[in-house]
Amino acid sequence: MSKNSKTEILAICGIDTGIGKSMVTGLMARSLVDAGLRATTQKLVQTGCDGRPEDILLHRRLMGSSWGEADEQGLTCPYCFPFPGSPHLAAGLAGQRIDPGRLDRATDELAAGHDLLLVEGAGGLLVPLTNDLLLLDYLAERHYPLVLVTSPRLGSINHTLLSLEAIRARGMHLAGLVYNLYGDHAPEIVRDSLGLFRQALKGYGFSCRLLIMPDTGESQAVNWLSLLAPLLPAAPQPPAAIGTDTPAKR
């Protein structure tokens, strides 16, 4: 479990693979950096990886930053396997087993000196890291708040509702739902799924925001800070005026 009490760690997960987690992570980190915050990203496990992890490379490109020392040291992606499959399988085929302690150590070292660390998951919520540890259980044990990425593509309603049930069953804090409009979707499906997801958030007892992310080929304008505001460091308060019990006027 992370020992960096001053660093907020936020998990970015998806209802499935290829749903836009990496885009959301990179764009969100860019907005934090542009707001003057010390933020960076991490990918716990990358599979189908030949050389540098492509999701971290995407994060850096979206953030407008270069490959750094922490990237080179493997802190931003502790495990990178060549086989494009589930983390537990890709690790096994590489003759390895994912060690949660190694993930924790990388996260702790990376979080030091940052206000916020965005940790991108792999695949969907219930993907196995090992034969006896699911990704969501790993995140729940560390009490990480979570942003869930979904979309209007076919099958997303089922995947999204199952994901919300799994999050609620573990008593996790859902910090937001991102509705990714990338791709070609029938307008009827886009509207219907959006309404169902808003209703589902209320039905499952989540009070977080639903944020619509437009097709990034058309626009990257998203107010990420509106979603992240509850997790950001509080602005310093002005000192009380001498001899009074009320805050000084600005």
C-alpha positions, 0 to 999 in steps of 0.5 A, a space after each residue: 500500500 502506498 505510503 505517500 499520504 501527501 500524494 493523491 493516487 487515482 486509478 484510471 480503469 475501463 469497462 474493457 480493453 481498448 476503451 480509451 483509458 490511456 487517452 483519458 490518463 494522458 489528457 487528464 495528466 496534461 490538464 493537471 500539469 497545465 494547472 500548475 500541479 505536480 502530476 505524472 502517470 503510471 501503467 501497472 502492467 503493459 502486455 503486447 509490449 516490444 520495447 518501451 511501453 506504448 501507453 506510457 509513450 502516449 501519456 508523455 506525448 499527450 502531456 507534452 513531455 519527454 521520456 524521463 528518468 522514472 520511465 527509464 527506471 521502469 517506475 512508470 511501468 513495472 511490468 512489460 511483457 511481449 505477449 498480448 494477453 491478460 497480465 497473468 498469462 503474459 507474465 507466465 509466458 515470460 517466466 514471471 509472476 506479477 508481484 504486488 509488492 513490486 507494484 507498490 514499491 514503484 508506486 511509492 517511489 513515483 508518487 514521492 514529490 507529486 501532488 497526484 499520480 494517475 495509475 492506469 489499469 490493464 484491460 477491464 476491472 476483473 482482469 487477473 494480475 495473478 491466478 489469485 489476484 484481480 486488478 480491482 481487488 488490488 486497487 480496492 486493498 489500497 483504497 484508491 479512488 477510481 475513474 471508470 471509462 466507458 463508451 457507447 459501443 455495442 456491449 458497453 451497457 452490460 460491461 458498464 453495469 457489471 463494472 459499477 456492481 463490482 465497484 460498489 460490492 468492494 465499497 470503493 470510491 468512484 471518482 467519476 465516469 468518463 463517456 468516451 465518444 471516440 468512434 462511429 456510433 449511432 446517435 440513438 445509441 449515444 443518447 440512450 446509453 448516456 441516459 442509462 449510465 446517468 440513471 445507473 450511477 444514481 441507482 448504484 448510489 454513486 454521486 460522482 460526475 459523468 464527464 463526456 469526452 468528445 472524439 479526440 480526433 475532433 476535439 480534446 476540450 474536456 474540463 478534467 479539473 471539474 472531475 478531479 476537484 475533490 482530489 486536488 490539494 486545497 487552496 491555501 487559506 488567507 491568515 486571520 487578521 491580527 486581533 480578530 477571529 475572522 479571516 482577513 479580507 482579500 
